[in-house]
Amino acid sequence: MKKRTLGNSDIEISEISLGCMSLPTSLADAKPIVETALESGVNYFDTADLYDKGINEEIVGELLKSHRHDIVLATKVGNRWNTGEDGWHWDPSPAHIENAVKMSLKRLKTDYIDVYQLHGGTIDDPWDEIISTFEQLKKEGYIRQYGISSIRPNVFRSFLERSHGISNMMQYSILDRRAEEWFDEISETYASVVTRGSIAKGLLTNEWQKRLENSNGYQTYSKEELQKTLTELQDAYEDIHALSIAYNLSHPAIASTVIGASSKQQFLDNLKAYEISQTIKDFSPIDQITKKEVYSEHR
């Protein structure tokens, strides 16, 4: 498994990473997925305090505790579960971040987090206070580095331009290319992109026809447009799954593509696609086959 440097830090992460949100909530069911990822050379594991109300962090922590110094652990903060009811609300206050990091550390069974990410954001957030809090957590040794997870230009620009953040986690795939227009600007802040949604809910795998049957479309694509686009991609490349990974990793701004797996077989399918992706070099047909939208500056 090849690795890339995350931002301007000394952290190197595997080109494909395990998105832990999809892990089963049973420790026994999650174990073979995580173990197979470790055996394959994956060293970057991404979770969040929001996932399953913290249960995901507990499972990840238990399964990775004996490998702690060999892996890079990332989690997120900012979405706060409502007390005594379903749903959550946005809380990027310093007090919440300072408390949440300690709760995450406890669940993750570790005394430090490698990459602590702000899990979203709004243009009205108190950026100086948020960044100061992350910097203080670094100074105190609770976290090694920090970043953000946001698709909103007015949010991630405010964060990255004012801070020493090293990453932005963004939705990005062949079927959702909006993030491309910001890659150069993000790189200029000495941060990297880590991608999510890279296989577009399974539409960018070799089971795309099966997934399409239960789909009403994806992003700006209608079901009919998806059928046409995916057929053309398959005709041009044969292996859509491998293509989806190769295309993500073809951009130097991207350090890793974070892909979830709810079973060992799903992870093995991703691993096989990654291995095949190393042979794909020509992406010139993609511009003609796919749409390229842009993010709204005012989101």
Backbone as CSV, one residue per row, in Angstrom:
resi,resn,N_x,N_y,N_z,CA_x,CA_y,CA_z,C_x,C_y,C_z
1,MET,0.840,-1.195,0.000,0.000,0.000,0.000,0.879,1.251,0.000
2,LYS,0.714,2.085,-1.005,1.477,3.327,-1.065,0.927,4.322,-0.045
3,LYS,1.781,5.249,0.347,1.382,6.284,1.305,1.680,7.668,0.735
4,ARG,0.948,8.646,1.245,1.159,10.038,0.866,1.195,10.896,2.132
5,THR,1.916,12.011,2.041,2.019,12.918,3.185,0.757,13.761,3.297
6,LEU,0.272,13.899,4.511,-0.937,14.672,4.770,-0.564,16.130,5.045
7,GLY,-0.913,16.998,4.082,-0.584,18.410,4.222,0.912,18.627,4.354
8,ASN,1.280,19.589,5.194,2.702,19.859,5.417,3.173,19.247,6.735
9,SER,2.461,18.190,7.167,2.824,17.518,8.407,3.836,16.409,8.133
10,ASP,4.192,15.684,9.186,5.058,14.516,9.024,4.234,13.227,9.053
11,ILE,2.913,13.352,8.873,2.021,12.196,8.906,1.863,11.629,7.499
12,GLU,2.147,10.348,7.347,1.959,9.672,6.068,0.791,8.693,6.200
13,ILE,-0.146,8.760,5.245,-1.319,7.904,5.320,-1.475,7.090,4.040
14,SER,-2.102,5.943,4.173,-2.287,5.037,3.041,-3.204,5.656,1.995
15,GLU,-2.953,5.318,0.731,-3.712,5.925,-0.361,-5.192,5.560,-0.311
16,ILE,-5.531,4.399,0.193,-6.926,4.151,0.540,-6.999,3.965,2.049
17,SER,-8.053,4.489,2.627,-8.227,4.467,4.075,-9.562,3.819,4.397
18,LEU,-9.724,3.457,5.651,-10.987,2.845,6.062,-11.894,3.891,6.697
19,GLY,-13.018,4.161,6.031,-14.052,4.999,6.623,-14.869,4.150,7.575
20,CYS,-14.778,4.440,8.860,-15.314,3.521,9.867,-16.814,3.679,10.118
21,MET,-17.432,4.692,9.543,-18.867,4.901,9.752,-19.687,3.685,9.337
22,SER,-19.216,2.947,8.317,-19.962,1.804,7.801,-19.744,0.522,8.595
23,LEU,-18.868,0.538,9.572,-18.603,-0.673,10.340,-19.852,-1.129,11.088
24,PRO,-20.044,-2.443,11.203,-21.153,-2.949,12.018,-21.003,-2.486,13.467
25,THR,-22.103,-2.431,14.191,-22.053,-2.002,15.595,-21.699,-3.149,16.533
26,SER,-21.508,-4.329,15.973,-21.046,-5.485,16.734,-19.532,-5.592,16.605
27,LEU,-18.856,-5.720,17.742,-17.396,-5.838,17.739,-16.951,-7.061,16.934
28,ALA,-17.673,-8.162,17.095,-17.309,-9.401,16.393,-17.439,-9.248,14.884
29,ASP,-18.459,-8.507,14.431,-18.659,-8.324,12.991,-17.692,-7.305,12.403
30,ALA,-17.302,-6.330,13.198,-16.391,-5.294,12.720,-14.941,-5.776,12.692
31,LYS,-14.604,-6.701,13.558,-13.214,-7.144,13.714,-12.568,-7.634,12.420
32,PRO,-13.198,-8.549,11.646,-12.519,-9.021,10.428,-12.278,-7.930,9.401
33,ILE,-13.113,-6.903,9.380,-12.923,-5.797,8.433,-11.678,-5.006,8.807
34,VAL,-11.595,-4.632,10.073,-10.461,-3.835,10.540,-9.165,-4.636,10.443
35,GLU,-9.207,-5.902,10.819,-8.002,-6.728,10.749,-7.517,-6.887,9.308
36,THR,-8.442,-7.074,8.377,-8.059,-7.209,6.968,-7.476,-5.909,6.440
37,ALA,-8.034,-4.788,6.869,-7.489,-3.489,6.473,-6.060,-3.327,6.970
38,LEU,-5.839,-3.683,8.215,-4.486,-3.597,8.779,-3.512,-4.495,8.017
39,GLU,-3.936,-5.706,7.728,-3.075,-6.660,7.019,-2.724,-6.176,5.616
40,SER,-3.614,-5.383,5.011,-3.387,-4.909,3.641,-2.486,-3.678,3.581
41,GLY,-2.201,-3.092,4.725,-1.344,-1.907,4.762,-2.082,-0.605,4.976
42,VAL,-3.394,-0.655,5.157,-4.151,0.566,5.490,-3.700,1.039,6.873
43,ASN,-3.389,2.317,6.984,-2.977,2.842,8.287,-3.806,4.046,8.726
44,TYR,-4.754,4.487,7.893,-5.561,5.665,8.230,-6.999,5.226,8.476
45,PHE,-7.494,5.508,9.664,-8.834,5.097,10.067,-9.607,6.337,10.503
46,ASP,-10.749,6.559,9.851,-11.516,7.785,10.059,-12.860,7.475,10.712
47,THR,-13.145,8.141,11.814,-14.416,7.980,12.503,-14.912,9.366,12.937
48,ALA,-15.925,9.400,13.793,-16.461,10.664,14.323,-17.241,10.377,15.587
49,ASP,-17.275,11.355,16.479,-18.040,11.154,17.721,-19.539,11.036,17.448
50,LEU,-19.971,11.518,16.289,-21.392,11.474,15.924,-21.862,10.067,15.562
51,TYR,-21.000,9.255,15.003,-21.409,7.963,14.461,-21.893,7.015,15.561
52,ASP,-23.136,6.595,15.428,-23.748,5.662,16.393,-23.617,6.154,17.830
53,LYS,-23.707,7.461,17.992,-23.638,8.088,19.318,-22.393,7.662,20.103
54,GLY,-21.290,7.548,19.402,-20.024,7.227,20.059,-19.660,5.758,20.036
55,ILE,-20.612,4.895,19.702,-20.329,3.452,19.674,-19.262,3.140,18.630
56,ASN,-19.297,3.853,17.501,-18.307,3.617,16.454,-16.899,3.885,16.974
57,GLU,-16.725,4.972,17.699,-15.412,5.272,18.276,-14.989,4.174,19.251
58,GLU,-15.933,3.665,20.028,-15.606,2.609,20.995,-15.109,1.353,20.281
59,ILE,-15.782,0.971,19.197,-15.391,-0.218,18.441,-14.023,-0.014,17.793
60,VAL,-13.843,1.138,17.170,-12.558,1.454,16.533,-11.440,1.442,17.571
61,GLY,-11.690,2.046,18.706,-10.680,2.088,19.756,-10.290,0.709,20.250
62,GLU,-11.277,-0.140,20.446,-11.011,-1.491,20.941,-10.210,-2.301,19.926
63,LEU,-10.571,-2.189,18.647,-9.928,-2.992,17.614,-8.532,-2.497,17.239
64,LEU,-8.268,-1.219,17.501,-6.979,-0.656,17.095,-6.012,-0.414,18.248
65,LYS,-6.436,-0.672,19.475,-5.596,-0.284,20.613,-4.240,-0.985,20.612
66,SER,-4.181,-2.221,20.144,-2.897,-2.927,20.129,-2.026,-2.520,18.939
67,HIS,-2.589,-1.714,18.035,-1.843,-1.249,16.849,-1.644,0.271,16.890
68,ARG,-1.911,0.863,18.035,-2.035,2.320,18.106,-0.861,3.078,17.506
69,HIS,0.343,2.630,17.726,1.502,3.400,17.259,1.875,3.093,15.812
70,ASP,1.099,2.212,15.187,1.337,1.879,13.778,0.296,2.492,12.848
71,ILE,-0.683,3.150,13.421,-1.790,3.668,12.606,-1.989,5.163,12.855
72,VAL,-2.758,5.774,11.954,-3.115,7.190,12.071,-4.624,7.246,12.317
73,LEU,-4.993,7.794,13.443,-6.385,7.789,13.883,-6.985,9.185,13.736
74,ALA,-8.091,9.249,13.014,-8.767,10.536,12.784,-10.198,10.455,13.287
75,THR,-10.643,11.495,13.954,-12.051,11.582,14.343,-12.508,13.026,14.184
76,LYS,-13.777,13.270,14.500,-14.374,14.578,14.193,-15.188,15.089,15.369
77,VAL,-15.424,16.400,15.361,-16.133,17.061,16.455,-16.986,18.192,15.911
78,GLY,-18.048,18.539,16.631,-18.874,19.696,16.266,-20.354,19.410,16.223
79,ASN,-20.728,18.165,15.923,-22.139,17.777,15.934,-22.458,17.146,17.284
80,ARG,-23.379,17.745,17.988,-23.650,17.346,19.378,-25.041,16.728,19.490
81,TRP,-25.082,15.507,19.988,-26.371,14.838,20.148,-27.249,15.589,21.146
82,ASN,-28.541,15.714,20.811,-29.494,16.350,21.718,-29.737,15.448,22.922
83,THR,-29.791,16.026,24.083,-29.987,15.259,25.307,-31.410,14.728,25.398
84,GLY,-31.541,13.420,25.547,-32.846,12.815,25.770,-33.766,12.753,24.570
85,GLU,-33.241,12.996,23.378,-34.075,12.942,22.178,-33.216,12.623,20.962
86,ASP,-33.901,12.275,19.866,-33.169,11.983,18.641,-32.652,13.274,18.007
87,GLY,-31.644,13.124,17.157,-31.124,14.279,16.425,-29.952,14.927,17.131
88,TRP,-29.343,15.868,16.440,-28.180,16.557,16.973,-28.198,18.002,16.509
89,HIS,-27.344,18.811,17.081,-27.238,20.209,16.676,-25.764,20.580,16.569
90,TRP,-25.515,21.669,15.889,-24.148,22.123,15.642,-23.649,22.933,16.826
91,ASP,-22.487,22.554,17.358,-21.904,23.257,18.487,-20.380,23.277,18.349
92,PRO,-19.837,24.331,17.733,-18.385,24.430,17.586,-17.733,25.266,18.688
93,SER,-18.411,25.408,19.811,-17.884,26.254,20.881,-16.626,25.634,21.489
94,PRO,-15.692,26.456,21.939,-14.489,25.933,22.594,-14.809,24.982,23.747
95,ALA,-15.820,25.312,24.533,-16.168,24.463,25.677,-16.570,23.068,25.221
96,HIS,-17.365,23.001,24.153,-17.783,21.691,23.660,-16.604,20.926,23.076
97,ILE,-15.775,21.595,22.276,-14.623,20.925,21.665,-13.685,20.383,22.748
98,GLU,-13.432,21.174,23.771,-12.530,20.754,24.847,-13.083,19.554,25.603
99,ASN,-14.381,19.505,25.794,-14.992,18.365,26.471,-15.081,17.155,25.541
100,ALA,-15.455,17.410,24.278,-15.663,16.319,23.320,-14.372,15.567,23.042
101,VAL,-13.240,16.261,22.977,-11.989,15.563,22.679,-11.647,14.578,23.795
102,LYS,-11.933,14.942,25.016,-11.645,14.043,26.138,-12.561,12.821,26.105
103,MET,-13.812,13.019,25.714,-14.737,11.893,25.593,-14.328,10.967,24.449
104,SER,-13.876,11.559,23.334,-13.411,10.745,22.203,-12.170,9.950,22.586
105,LEU,-11.254,10.574,23.288,-10.045,9.875,23.720,-10.394,8.670,24.596
106,LYS,-11.363,8.852,25.455,-11.784,7.747,26.328,-12.381,6.612,25.516
107,ARG,-13.263,6.955,24.571,-13.900,5.914,23.757,-12.884,5.227,22.843
108,LEU,-11.941,5.986,22.332,-10.940,5.452,21.412,-9.792,4.739,22.129
109,LYS,-9.808,4.787,23.451,-8.798,4.094,24.265,-7.378,4.525,23.889
110,THR,-7.197,5.820,23.805,-5.890,6.372,23.454,-5.687,7.678,24.204
111,ASP,-4.454,8.139,24.241,-4.198,9.419,24.907,-3.905,10.536,23.919
112,TYR,-4.018,10.240,22.615,-3.878,11.310,21.620,-4.620,10.921,20.342
113,ILE,-5.052,11.921,19.599,-5.700,11.748,18.297,-4.763,12.333,17.254
114,ASP,-4.535,11.601,16.172,-3.592,12.073,15.156,-4.141,13.252,14.360
115,VAL,-5.398,13.137,13.902,-6.014,14.204,13.112,-7.423,14.451,13.655
116,TYR,-7.622,15.616,14.256,-8.916,15.990,14.837,-9.587,16.961,13.872
117,GLN,-10.768,16.596,13.385,-11.404,17.372,12.318,-12.695,18.058,12.789
118,LEU,-12.853,19.299,12.394,-14.119,19.980,12.611,-15.126,19.386,11.635
119,HIS,-16.242,18.875,12.157,-17.173,18.076,11.365,-18.241,18.944,10.705
120,GLY,-17.796,19.842,9.830,-18.719,20.750,9.151,-18.390,22.192,9.484
121,GLY,-19.419,23.020,9.540,-19.206,24.418,9.874,-20.168,25.333,9.144
122,THR,-20.272,26.576,9.619,-21.098,27.598,8.977,-20.262,28.870,8.845
123,ILE,-20.706,29.773,7.993,-19.941,31.012,7.797,-19.987,31.907,9.033
124,ASP,-20.909,31.607,9.957,-21.049,32.437,11.158,-20.290,31.887,12.355
125,ASP,-19.554,30.812,12.164,-18.831,30.218,13.293,-17.718,31.133,13.795
126,PRO,-17.397,31.048,15.097,-16.320,31.882,15.675,-14.950,31.297,15.340
127,TRP,-14.465,31.572,14.123,-13.294,30.876,13.611,-12.043,31.075,14.454
128,ASP,-11.814,32.276,14.910,-10.604,32.514,15.699,-10.625,31.696,16.987
129,GLU,-11.803,31.596,17.612,-11.925,30.820,18.841,-11.747,29.323,18.569
130,ILE,-12.343,28.845,17.478,-12.238,27.427,17.124,-10.784,27.059,16.858
131,ILE,-10.125,27.857,16.032,-8.736,27.568,15.665,-7.830,27.651,16.896
132,SER,-8.066,28.644,17.740,-7.279,28.779,18.965,-7.439,27.546,19.853
133,THR,-8.654,26.994,19.876,-8.911,25.796,20.681,-8.145,24.600,20.135
134,PHE,-8.176,24.416,18.813,-7.422,23.321,18.206,-5.922,23.480,18.469
135,GLU,-5.425,24.699,18.356,-4.007,24.934,18.597,-3.636,24.610,20.052
136,GLN,-4.526,24.947,20.963,-4.272,24.650,22.375,-4.275,23.142,22.623
137,LEU,-5.188,22.423,21.959,-5.219,20.965,22.103,-3.931,20.346,21.578
138,LYS,-3.375,20.914,20.507,-2.076,20.451,19.996,-0.988,20.688,21.041
139,LYS,-0.992,21.875,21.591,0.034,22.248,22.561,-0.016,21.344,23.791
140,GLU,-1.226,20.941,24.170,-1.401,20.101,25.361,-1.199,18.618,25.057
141,GLY,-1.030,18.278,23.769,-0.748,16.893,23.410,-1.965,16.007,23.218
142,TYR,-3.162,16.588,23.261,-4.363,15.781,23.035,-4.487,15.373,21.565
143,ILE,-4.014,16.235,20.661,-4.070,15.948,19.225,-2.708,16.268,18.606
144,ARG,-2.391,15.567,17.507,-1.150,15.871,16.785,-1.365,16.964,15.755
145,GLN,-2.468,16.836,14.989,-2.789,17.799,13.943,-4.300,17.952,13.888
146,TYR,-4.751,18.928,13.087,-6.196,19.100,12.954,-6.553,19.495,11.524
147,GLY,-7.836,19.326,11.204,-8.336,19.649,9.873,-9.829,19.923,9.933
148,ILE,-10.468,19.825,8.785,-11.901,20.114,8.695,-12.532,19.120,7.723
149,SER,-13.812,18.928,7.848,-14.583,18.120,6.907,-15.722,18.996,6.402
150,SER,-15.555,19.562,5.202,-16.536,20.516,4.700,-16.499,20.599,3.179
151,ILE,-17.683,20.741,2.588,-17.775,20.969,1.145,-18.121,22.427,0.837
152,ARG,-18.253,23.257,1.869,-18.670,24.645,1.667,-17.455,25.566,1.548
153,PRO,-17.252,26.169,0.379,-16.062,27.021,0.191,-15.919,28.122,1.232
154,ASN,-17.030,28.768,1.582,-16.936,29.856,2.548,-16.599,29.374,3.950
155,VAL,-16.759,28.073,4.169,-16.415,27.488,5.458,-14.967,27.008,5.462
156,PHE,-14.613,26.118,4.522,-13.253,25.565,4.597,-12.189,26.604,4.259
157,ARG,-12.534,27.596,3.451,-11.562,28.652,3.180,-11.279,29.461,4.445
158,SER,-12.344,29.805,5.173,-12.175,30.558,6.424,-11.297,29.794,7.404
159,PHE,-11.485,28.490,7.433,-10.734,27.654,8.361,-9.278,27.494,7.930
160,LEU,-9.061,27.062,6.702,-7.703,26.731,6.256,-6.818,27.947,6.087
161,GLU,-7.393,29.081,5.653,-6.580,30.279,5.437,-6.106,30.906,6.744
162,ARG,-6.850,30.648,7.841,-6.487,31.257,9.114,-5.715,30.320,10.035
163,SER,-5.635,29.049,9.674,-5.120,28.062,10.620,-3.934,27.285,10.049
164,HIS,-3.453,26.350,10.853,-2.438,25.404,10.420,-3.077,24.039,10.154
165,GLY,-4.350,24.038,9.785,-5.034,22.796,9.474,-4.374,22.092,8.296
166,ILE,-4.311,20.757,8.369,-3.564,20.020,7.345,-4.465,19.247,6.380
167,SER,-5.791,19.296,6.589,-6.641,18.481,5.715,-8.059,19.022,5.625
168,ASN,-8.682,18.692,4.500,-10.119,18.909,4.339,-10.704,17.636,3.753
169,MET,-11.665,17.059,4.442,-12.355,15.870,3.946,-13.542,16.339,3.118
170,MET,-13.557,15.940,1.826,-14.565,16.439,0.899,-15.198,15.295,0.116
171,GLN,-16.483,15.451,-0.164,-17.134,14.504,-1.063,-16.606,14.736,-2.469
172,TYR,-16.144,13.651,-3.090,-15.565,13.790,-4.418,-15.537,12.440,-5.123
173,SER,-15.989,12.433,-6.367,-15.952,11.219,-7.180,-16.096,11.615,-8.643
174,ILE,-16.009,10.639,-9.509,-16.228,10.893,-10.936,-17.624,11.454,-11.180
175,LEU,-18.586,11.080,-10.336,-19.965,11.555,-10.495,-20.245,12.833,-9.708
176,ASP,-19.282,13.301,-8.951,-19.439,14.537,-8.185,-18.091,15.251,-8.157
177,ARG,-17.827,16.010,-9.215,-16.511,16.600,-9.422,-16.426,18.061,-8.971
178,ARG,-17.392,18.503,-8.196,-17.429,19.916,-7.806,-16.174,20.360,-7.053
179,ALA,-15.602,19.455,-6.271,-14.470,19.847,-5.420,-13.220,20.210,-6.212
180,GLU,-13.132,19.750,-7.461,-11.912,19.963,-8.246,-11.492,21.426,-8.328
181,GLU,-12.467,22.323,-8.405,-12.114,23.729,-8.582,-11.378,24.308,-7.371
182,TRP,-11.417,23.589,-6.238,-10.796,24.113,-5.024,-9.494,23.411,-4.669
183,PHE,-9.117,22.391,-5.437,-7.927,21.621,-5.075,-6.665,22.476,-5.025
184,ASP,-6.462,23.305,-6.022,-5.249,24.134,-6.051,-5.227,25.095,-4.868
185,GLU,-6.366,25.702,-4.586,-6.426,26.669,-3.487,-6.171,25.993,-2.148
186,ILE,-6.721,24.794,-1.972,-6.480,24.050,-0.733,-5.003,23.703,-0.605
187,SER,-4.398,23.271,-1.703,-2.967,22.944,-1.675,-2.123,24.155,-1.313
188,GLU,-2.546,25.350,-1.742,-1.793,26.566,-1.456,-1.803,26.909,0.036
189,THR,-2.751,26.340,0.785,-2.769,26.540,2.243,-1.956,25.463,2.958
190,TYR,-1.263,24.635,2.175,-0.433,23.540,2.697,-1.263,22.449,3.365
191,ALA,-2.493,22.292,2.886,-3.363,21.216,3.358,-3.595,20.224,2.223
192,SER,-4.023,19.025,2.586,-4.385,17.995,1.616,-5.892,17.764,1.664
193,VAL,-6.386,17.148,0.599,-7.774,16.682,0.562,-7.783,15.190,0.858
194,VAL,-8.706,14.766,1.708,-9.029,13.343,1.812,-10.481,13.225,1.346
195,THR,-10.754,12.255,0.504,-12.063,12.204,-0.129,-12.991,11.188,0.528
196,ARG,-14.260,11.504,0.488,-15.317,10.572,0.897,-16.317,10.479,-0.252
197,GLY,-17.191,9.493,-0.196,-18.176,9.330,-1.268,-17.544,8.972,-2.596
198,SER,-16.358,8.378,-2.560,-15.587,8.191,-3.790,-16.134,7.098,-4.696
199,ILE,-16.943,6.181,-4.123,-17.571,5.166,-4.972,-19.076,5.416,-5.108
200,ALA,-19.505,6.615,-4.682,-20.867,7.109,-4.944,-21.948,6.083,-4.584
201,LYS,-21.922,5.658,-3.315,-22.924,4.702,-2.810,-22.970,3.416,-3.632
202,GLY,-21.820,3.005,-4.122,-21.738,1.757,-4.870,-21.978,1.892,-6.357
203,LEU,-22.378,3.079,-6.810,-22.613,3.281,-8.240,-21.310,3.233,-9.036
204,LEU,-20.201,3.525,-8.371,-18.904,3.461,-9.041,-18.157,2.197,-8.632
205,THR,-18.881,1.089,-8.644,-18.273,-0.225,-8.460,-18.760,-1.103,-9.606
206,ASN,-18.282,-2.313,-9.655,-18.688,-3.207,-10.735,-20.062,-3.827,-10.499
207,GLU,-20.708,-3.424,-9.403,-22.103,-3.799,-9.152,-23.038,-2.634,-9.467
208,TRP,-22.568,-1.709,-10.306,-23.325,-0.483,-10.529,-24.713,-0.729,-11.113
209,GLN,-24.857,-1.742,-11.944,-26.170,-1.997,-12.532,-27.183,-2.404,-11.468
210,LYS,-26.744,-3.212,-10.519,-27.605,-3.619,-9.406,-27.963,-2.416,-8.536
211,ARG,-26.974,-1.575,-8.261,-27.221,-0.380,-7.436,-28.135,0.599,-8.168
212,LEU,-28.005,0.658,-9.473,-28.802,1.592,-10.255,-30.285,1.233,-10.226
213,GLU,-30.585,-0.054,-10.119,-31.985,-0.499,-10.085,-32.753,0.151,-8.940
214,ASN,-32.077,0.360,-7.811,-32.721,0.933,-6.628,-32.422,2.418,-6.456
215,SER,-31.933,3.029,-7.520,-31.553,4.438,-7.444,-32.552,5.322,-8.187
216,ASN,-32.756,6.516,-7.654,-33.569,7.532,-8.342,-32.690,8.612,-8.957
217,GLY,-31.391,8.312,-9.005,-30.437,9.298,-9.510,-29.367,9.556,-8.469
218,TYR,-28.397,10.388,-8.840,-27.307,10.710,-7.913,-26.825,12.122,-8.207
219,GLN,-26.814,12.950,-7.169,-26.448,14.353,-7.332,-27.264,14.967,-8.470
220,THR,-26.611,15.497,-9.501,-27.357,16.137,-10.590,-27.701,15.162,-11.711
221,TYR,-27.405,13.888,-11.523,-27.693,12.885,-12.544,-29.066,12.244,-12.314
222,SER,-29.877,12.197,-13.356,-31.102,11.398,-13.298,-30.724,9.928,-13.453
223,LYS,-31.669,9.060,-13.212,-31.399,7.631,-13.366,-31.001,7.311,-14.812
224,GLU,-31.652,7.938,-15.751,-31.348,7.705,-17.169,-29.947,8.216,-17.509
225,GLU,-29.584,9.377,-16.958,-28.248,9.920,-17.207,-27.163,9.026,-16.586
226,LEU,-27.481,8.471,-15.417,-26.537,7.558,-14.787,-26.307,6.327,-15.645
227,GLN,-27.397,5.780,-16.175,-27.293,4.592,-17.019,-26.361,4.865,-18.205
228,LYS,-26.561,6.004,-18.841,-25.750,6.368,-20.000,-24.290,6.604,-19.602
229,THR,-24.086,7.362,-18.538,-22.732,7.714,-18.108,-21.947,6.484,-17.672
230,LEU,-22.564,5.644,-16.857,-21.864,4.471,-16.340,-21.592,3.447,-17.441
231,THR,-22.511,3.344,-18.382,-22.279,2.451,-19.524,-21.075,2.925,-20.333
232,GLU,-20.992,4.219,-20.563,-19.868,4.765,-21.325,-18.543,4.611,-20.566
233,LEU,-18.595,4.792,-19.249,-17.377,4.603,-18.451,-16.923,3.152,-18.494
234,GLN,-17.869,2.243,-18.401,-17.504,0.825,-18.454,-16.944,0.451,-19.827
235,ASP,-17.545,0.994,-20.874,-17.036,0.725,-22.225,-15.608,1.236,-22.391
236,ALA,-15.335,2.377,-21.771,-14.011,2.998,-21.925,-12.949,2.358,-21.027
237,TYR,-13.363,1.876,-19.850,-12.370,1.429,-18.867,-12.554,0.001,-18.362
238,GLU,-13.689,-0.596,-18.609,-14.012,-1.959,-18.182,-14.268,-2.071,-16.679
239,ASP,-13.330,-1.622,-15.852,-13.470,-1.767,-14.409,-13.758,-0.403,-13.775
240,ILE,-15.039,-0.130,-13.537,-15.436,1.176,-12.997,-14.919,1.367,-11.570
241,HIS,-14.924,0.306,-10.793,-14.467,0.392,-9.403,-13.000,0.843,-9.350
242,ALA,-12.162,0.200,-10.130,-10.749,0.580,-10.178,-10.589,2.002,-10.709
243,LEU,-11.387,2.346,-11.703,-11.330,3.692,-12.261,-11.652,4.744,-11.210
244,SER,-12.686,4.482,-10.405,-13.107,5.471,-9.409,-11.979,5.792,-8.441
245,ILE,-11.214,4.783,-8.044,-10.097,4.998,-7.124,-8.929,5.661,-7.849
246,ALA,-8.622,5.173,-9.039,-7.510,5.744,-9.809,-7.736,7.225,-10.088
247,TYR,-8.972,7.591,-10.429,-9.265,8.984,-10.757,-9.071,9.876,-9.537
248,ASN,-9.552,9.434,-8.381,-9.345,10.204,-7.155,-7.865,10.412,-6.892
249,LEU,-7.106,9.344,-6.963,-5.700,9.412,-6.599,-4.825,10.043,-7.672
250,SER,-5.413,10.353,-8.830,-4.638,11.011,-9.883,-4.386,12.482,-9.584
251,HIS,-5.103,13.022,-8.618,-4.966,14.440,-8.277,-3.968,14.612,-7.132
252,PRO,-2.901,15.360,-7.335,-1.867,15.485,-6.304,-2.349,16.130,-5.007
253,ALA,-3.469,16.853,-5.057,-3.984,17.469,-3.836,-4.558,16.437,-2.874
254,ILE,-4.893,15.259,-3.397,-5.559,14.234,-2.594,-4.528,13.322,-1.949
255,ALA,-4.623,13.200,-0.626,-3.703,12.331,0.102,-4.235,10.915,0.220
256,SER,-5.556,10.780,0.302,-6.138,9.449,0.471,-7.612,9.499,0.122
257,THR,-8.128,8.364,-0.347,-9.570,8.252,-0.544,-10.119,7.337,0.537
258,VAL,-11.042,7.857,1.325,-11.580,7.149,2.484,-12.833,6.395,2.048
259,ILE,-12.770,5.069,2.128,-13.869,4.234,1.654,-14.345,3.349,2.795
260,GLY,-15.650,3.303,2.983,-16.219,2.476,4.034,-16.421,1.043,3.582
261,ALA,-16.617,0.163,4.547,-16.916,-1.242,4.259,-17.733,-1.795,5.415
262,SER,-18.839,-2.457,5.087,-19.678,-3.048,6.128,-19.460,-4.552,6.237
263,SER,-18.557,-5.087,5.420,-18.201,-6.511,5.485,-16.767,-6.681,5.015
264,LYS,-16.168,-7.803,5.362,-14.809,-8.096,4.923,-14.738,-8.163,3.399
265,GLN,-15.767,-8.749,2.766,-15.767,-8.872,1.319,-15.796,-7.510,0.651
266,GLN,-16.567,-6.579,1.195,-16.592,-5.230,0.625,-15.202,-4.601,0.678
267,PHE,-14.516,-4.789,1.802,-13.167,-4.227,1.881,-12.251,-4.885,0.862
268,LEU,-12.340,-6.213,0.725,-11.490,-6.922,-0.238,-11.773,-6.463,-1.665
269,ASP,-13.037,-6.161,-1.962,-13.382,-5.640,-3.290,-12.715,-4.284,-3.516
270,ASN,-12.719,-3.441,-2.481,-12.055,-2.138,-2.584,-10.549,-2.304,-2.760
271,LEU,-9.988,-3.258,-2.042,-8.551,-3.500,-2.129,-8.161,-3.977,-3.531
272,LYS,-8.944,-4.892,-4.071,-8.674,-5.382,-5.424,-8.761,-4.244,-6.435
273,ALA,-9.777,-3.399,-6.275,-9.935,-2.259,-7.181,-8.743,-1.311,-7.062
274,TYR,-8.248,-1.113,-5.847,-7.068,-0.259,-5.653,-5.868,-0.835,-6.387
275,GLU,-5.677,-2.139,-6.278,-4.531,-2.769,-6.938,-4.614,-2.613,-8.460
276,ILE,-5.806,-2.793,-9.018,-5.980,-2.633,-10.465,-5.832,-1.170,-10.865
277,SER,-6.219,-0.274,-9.964,-6.185,1.163,-10.281,-4.786,1.647,-10.615
278,GLN,-3.763,0.942,-10.142,-2.386,1.355,-10.392,-2.034,1.309,-11.879
279,THR,-2.818,0.566,-12.655,-2.512,0.416,-14.087,-3.234,1.450,-14.948
280,ILE,-4.132,2.250,-14.345,-4.920,3.214,-15.121,-4.225,4.572,-15.111
281,LYS,-3.908,5.081,-16.291,-3.150,6.337,-16.384,-3.843,7.401,-17.234
282,ASP,-4.692,6.996,-18.149,-5.312,7.935,-19.091,-6.737,8.251,-18.648
283,PHE,-6.979,9.510,-18.280,-8.304,9.923,-17.811,-8.980,10.888,-18.797
284,SER,-8.403,11.028,-19.963,-8.904,12.016,-20.919,-10.367,11.805,-21.340
285,PRO,-10.883,10.566,-21.431,-12.294,10.423,-21.830,-13.299,10.921,-20.790
286,ILE,-12.857,11.095,-19.548,-13.803,11.356,-18.465,-14.500,12.699,-18.607
287,ASP,-13.772,13.720,-19.047,-14.392,15.039,-19.194,-15.575,15.013,-20.158
288,GLN,-15.489,14.231,-21.200,-16.581,14.159,-22.177,-17.734,13.297,-21.692
289,ILE,-17.437,12.345,-20.821,-18.474,11.409,-20.368,-19.268,11.958,-19.195
290,THR,-18.613,12.692,-18.299,-19.264,13.108,-17.054,-19.556,14.599,-17.017
291,LYS,-20.420,14.956,-16.075,-20.726,16.367,-15.822,-19.681,16.937,-14.864
292,LYS,-19.474,18.224,-14.960,-18.626,18.886,-13.985,-19.371,20.102,-13.457
293,GLU,-19.895,19.963,-12.239,-20.614,21.059,-11.598,-19.659,21.872,-10.735
294,VAL,-20.164,22.940,-10.129,-19.331,23.734,-9.213,-20.097,23.931,-7.925
295,TYR,-19.353,24.108,-6.838,-19.968,24.453,-5.564,-20.401,25.910,-5.601
296,SER,-21.472,26.209,-4.921,-21.907,27.597,-4.813,-21.070,28.315,-3.754
297,GLU,-20.559,29.462,-4.089,-19.762,30.262,-3.157,-20.592,30.698,-1.957
298,HIS,-21.917,30.733,-2.115,-22.767,31.311,-1.061,-23.404,30.264,-0.165
299,ARG,-22.974,28.999,-0.280,-23.559,27.962,0.568,-23.151,28.152,2.005
